[in-house]
Each structure stands twice: as structure tokens, then as C-alpha cells.
């Protein structure tokens, strides 16, 4: 604490200065007021001042009031800004402006003297004084903002010195008057509130000197800056903004500042509650020195609101980070694509960067991941925040198949920055864990229901209360019910009856659902599904078909190949863009799907996704038995979209297809699976995996396709031979040279018999064998193959 000059109330009644140092400050009271005429100044209280003139000033009344009230509270010392600062001393004034928030914060008691409130809290004057209280000039002044927030104990007094009440007692009235969050009034750390929110508290407040409009916020934002009267309001605010950014983002924040890509962040329903969790997140991410990594793991049930909580945290605290990046951690391919998006963001604001400038964003994604991590690891780049969302399939010691993800491979390596991970797994240990539980308050559930249904004043509706109780604090279930009720005139009580009927049906039809939470979620979706089926059967069929695709990134061109299906509603769904958009829009309106614009940036078609819990419901309930016709239809759609390597943006489209191919990988490679008629599709999926460097998956697909071709067409058919040749190439890429040679030799023999020695397929295989022999060190055999290929080409021409 800087040098502090206090007033001391002597036993003989005299009031004199006591000058203190930071180590000997006694307990003191402090006054908050608005300045008026004839205030008592520092010069009036100096030892050689004429006290007869001083006590005759109108402002003396405040001093005697403060002295008297402090004495009543057992305090001998007090402080008043009018006379305890020598404002003619520029150095002292500057120090006081930068210290004043702490002076109010450290005061034992703060007295707010409202000179424009006359009547005290008597029964006959209750309405009159509260009206005057609400309109008091004190609430419109800039400097009184910190004087209200900083002290722990604040008492309000009227002109006569009569006590009106405490900050705690009048909290609701003060909140309504000022818009200041109640938690801020109660003393929560101001750094846990967003910069935008704190700035809003002062928007309607004024100061006599224009620069003070900025200077009075120094303490509210916890920064220091030298006042420079005469610089003007705008310049003062620019300097204040610079200091705020330096505090939260570092001195070099501009060098690493990157704007948020809103398209990468999923849409979320209006946020309610979770204030304790948000505060805890802030403490874990900002409650220590910025010299090391801070990480929080939000874990809990699906649909409990983890993603929504992370989004709200960003909304409140985005100004405190130099860059914020949102990643989809559902699987490795989604993570790698997210890193590509991050690279594009960085290059948009900082072209070209030393570590990212030479990286091909449409090439090797692993190199892109490494380059982004290197940028995040730069020594001065310490104020970024990364969110790894939906990390629901973590790699652990007991569960490490190919579908799992090891998030450690995608975390920056330096000990800096901030990380949030959302997951359904309680085994993720890459940060301080925060268990997100069901909402416990009826009021919070009613807010979600009201927000989503757009129905106001429902807190006294018995049907609404009963519905919230039945949905048992599950935000996703409440949101789904609310989205349904927004589009119908059904009452809350009637919806509850529909819910109960669906619940009983679900008990009988899906006994495998042991989780009470799953049943609650699935029942709300069943009610919605029944409604959708009546409004647009194509939308309902899209939901059923979606179970055979990945939960994320469905778009029209992907489904257009289903137009030849036997199902009439699938045909209608895939007639044209208009039909598809109409169907998917209805799912979005009812909260079962949502658009993801960032996915469309990859290849020009906007993708739609659904929550993982909704997708589980489409699989477990809507498709309680595997529908072979829908599964084959999905495989056909994916395989038909696989582009060749000479197509425009082929690599990006292939990336979008991978997750949908993976949905059927296990069932396709099962030797007992019926693949008759799908051999071409497996062949295309093999090419997809091979082009994307997934050689093991490609080998499995080509092997299964080969088996199908041999059974359906025979070993010498050209389609069979094409697959044999592709398998040879895969074996060569995997270093299985002997197996590759066997496949190439078989393909060559078959092509020669079926197509002749001069056919391009034959020549390609001859060339492949030449390259293979070179890799094996069989140079004579390689020379023979190359010579043969050359001779055949020359004779053919």
C-alpha cells in the first residue's frame, strides 16, 4: 500500500492528520460520497490552517459524520478523499489514483453518505427514501463504482447521518440500479468477471474531468497507469486498454494475437447457472502465476452441459487470452483437421510465420499439427487457450485400440498457455479435474425450459415445475423439451403426459438401457421424434439413416447417392438440396442437429452434426436392430463420393469421408458380412484409406473386396485384377516386398491373359514390378522389367 494519510479523531474532539507507512496502517473507516460546494480540502486541514474557516464549510459536516460513525464502530481513524490527498502535488495525486481501490478494499468499514436522500428507513417513509435511493446521484458517478465494489462492509446513510442499510441488505436494489453482478457485490475476485462486463458497469457513469472516466477504472481492472490530465478521454481509454491487455495477455500480446473463429465453436443454448463451476474454472486457469501450463478437465455425463460450460467460459473471458482455439477431439482425424483450421487462423493474422510459413495445409496433416504446436511453444506466446472438446475416447493402459485418441500427442510441449478438455471419461488426467453434475435447483431448470421454449413467466406453472423435476437436472433433456414446446401449443402438463407414455414404452422396448439419465434423455427425443414424423417423415427417416453415418458432418452431396434407394422417404430426402435442407432444418429447429459452418469451409458444402448422446439414441432406439439395407445405403453414399487424386480439393473431401467410412469398417471387414454387390464400394474405400496414409485400413478393405470379387466374378476378371494390383501397391508401401511381388506377378499374369501385353494396365504393372525389384536390390530383374515396358510402349506407338 502506498503512503496513506489518515484523519485521527482525538479524545478531546480534535481531528488531525496521521501519516502512515505501508507497515503501520491502523484499522480505519473510509467515506464514499459525491463532491459538492465548499468541500474541505487538504490545505484546510494543514497544521497552520484557520480551523474557524474550515469548520464553517459545508463539507465539514461529512467529516464530523464520518468521525462520529467511525467512533461508534470502535474506529479511531478514517479517510476522506477531499482532504486526505494533496491534489496540488502531482506525484501524490498519481499514487493516490493508482492506490485508491486498495485503500477502499482494505478499509474496515465504508460509509456511503447520500446527501440527496433525506428520509430514513421508517415505516411511513419506506417508499419515499427508496425512490430517492434509486435515483441518487451517487450511483451515476464514475469514482463511486470502485467505492461500492472494493470494500467488504459498506453501510449507506442519508443526509442526516441515519443508517439506511448495508450493501448486503440492499443487494437486490443495488444490483437493479447498477447492473453489477451480485457476486461482484459480495466480494468475488473481479478478475473472474469479463473485461466487457466490468466495462459495462461504468457505461452510464460520469466524471467531472473527462480523463477520470478512464482513470476511475484503474482499480476495477487491477492495472497501474500514470494519469495525464489533458490527454483527452479517448487517449486515456486507449492507454487503459493497453494496460489491460498487457496484464492478461502479456507485453507481446499483439505479436501473437489471433481473432476467434466463431465458425469452429458449436452453437449452444442460452446459458444458465453453473456460476460455481465457472468461478472454479477461472481459479484453476488463472489462480496461479502465468509461468506454467494451466489445464482443466470437465468430465461428466453426456448431455450434462460440459461443452456449453466451455463456450460460456470463452464468452466471459475471451479478452484475457491472446488467442483461443477450439478443437474437435472426437477422433484423430477430427483433431488433425482442427489443427489445420488453427493454422489457417494464425496465418490469417500473422502471414507468414516462421514456423508455419512453409507448411502445406493440404498436405501432410501431421506436419501441420507439429507446426501449430511449434507456434504455440514460442517462448513469449504464453496467453493462448485451447479447448479439446468431446475427448470421449481416450487412450488408456486398458483401452488402446486404433479408434482411441492419445491427447498428449496433440498438446503443445512447452509448459505455458491454458487448456480446457471436455470428456465423458473420469480417467482423463491431463489437468485439474472438475466433475460437472446435474443441475440441482428447480429455478435453473425452469430458466432453461423458459429460454428454449420462449415461454415467459413459467416459474409458477405447476406443469413446468413437474416437468423440470421429472427431467432431473439434465440440461440436454430440458433443452430438447423446450425446443419441442417452442414449436407447438402443447402445455407443459400435456408434454409431461407424452413423456410418461414414451418412458413406459421405452422401458419395454429397450431393456438394455440401464442408465436413468439415458432413459430421461432418450424419452425427450422420442417425444420429439413422434412430432417430427408427423410434420415431415423425410426428417424422421434422415434421423434413422444418420445412425449409419458418423455423428458429425452430414451434407447433401454425401446423401445424394441414396436417391436410388427403395425407401420412398429417403428418395424424397435426396431429390435435391431444397428437400434435404427442409428435412435437416426441422431437426435443427427441434434441437436434434446443428449446422457446423467450419466443416463447409473444407469443400464448400455446409455440414450438419448432432450431439453424441442424440447419435447414441438413433443407434440404440431408432435402430434397435441393425438395418442391413440402411447400412449398405450409407456405405454406397460414402464410397460414391470418394474423389480421385486429380479432382479439385480431393484431399479435403476425403478427410470429410474418413469418419463415415470408419463407422462401417468393422462390419465390412468381418469375413461373415454380406458384401455381395458392394465390392466396388470396398475397393473405393480402400483407395480412400490408402490416399490418406491409412495403410492397414486400406489393406483390410482391399483384401475384403478381393475376396468378394473372386467369389462373384472369378480370379481373372479385370475388377479382381485391379484390386490385386492395388494390394501389391499397398504391400510395397508397407515394406512387405515379398507379398507385393506376389500380388504384382499375379496381376501381371492376369492382365496379359485378359487384356494383352500392350494394355496400359499391363504396362503399369510391369513398371510397378520394376520399381519393386529396384527396392529389393534385384537390379537385373528390374532392368528386364523396365526394358520390357519401354519396348512395349515403343511398339505400341
Secondary structure, 3 states (H helix, E strand, C coil): CCCEEEEEECCCCCEEEEEECCCCCCCEEEEECCCCCCCCCHHHHCCCCCHHHHHCCCCHHHHHHHHHHHHHCCCCEEECCCCCCCCCCHHHHHHHHHHHHHHHHHCCEEEEECCCCCCCCCHHHHHHHHHHHHCCHHHHECCHHHHHHCCCCEEEECCCCCEEEECCCCHHHHHHHHCCCHHHHCCCCHHHCCHHHHHHHCCCCECCCCCHHHHCCCCCCCCCCCCCCCCCHHHHHHHHHHHHHHHHHCCCHHHHCCCCCHHHCCCCCCCCCCHHHHHHHHHHHHCCCCCCCEEEEEECCCCCCHHHHHHHHHHHHHHHCCEEEEEECCCHHHHHHHHHHHHHHHHHHCCCCCCCCCCCCCCCHHHHHHHHHHHHCCCCCCCEEEEEECCCCECECCECCCCCECHHHHCCCCCCCEEEEEECCCCCCCCEEEECCCCCCHHHHHHHHHHHHCCCCCCCCHHHHHHHHHHCCCHHHHHHHHHHHHCCCCCHHHHHHHHHHHHHHHHHHCCCCCCHHHHHHHHHHHHHHHHHHHHCHHHHHHHHHHCCCCCCCECHHHHHHHHHCCCHHHHHHCCCHHHHHHHHHHHHHCCCCEEEHHHHHHHCCCEEECCHHHHHHHHHHHCCCCCHHHHHHHHHHHHHHCCCCCCCCHHHHHHHHHHHHHHHHHHHHCCCCCCCCCHHHHHHHHHHHHHCCCHHHHHHHHHHHHHHHHHHCCCCCHHHHHHHHHHHHHHHHCCCHHHHHHHHHHHHHHHHHHHCCCCHHHHHHHHHHHHHHHHHCCHHHHHHHHHHHHHHHHHHC
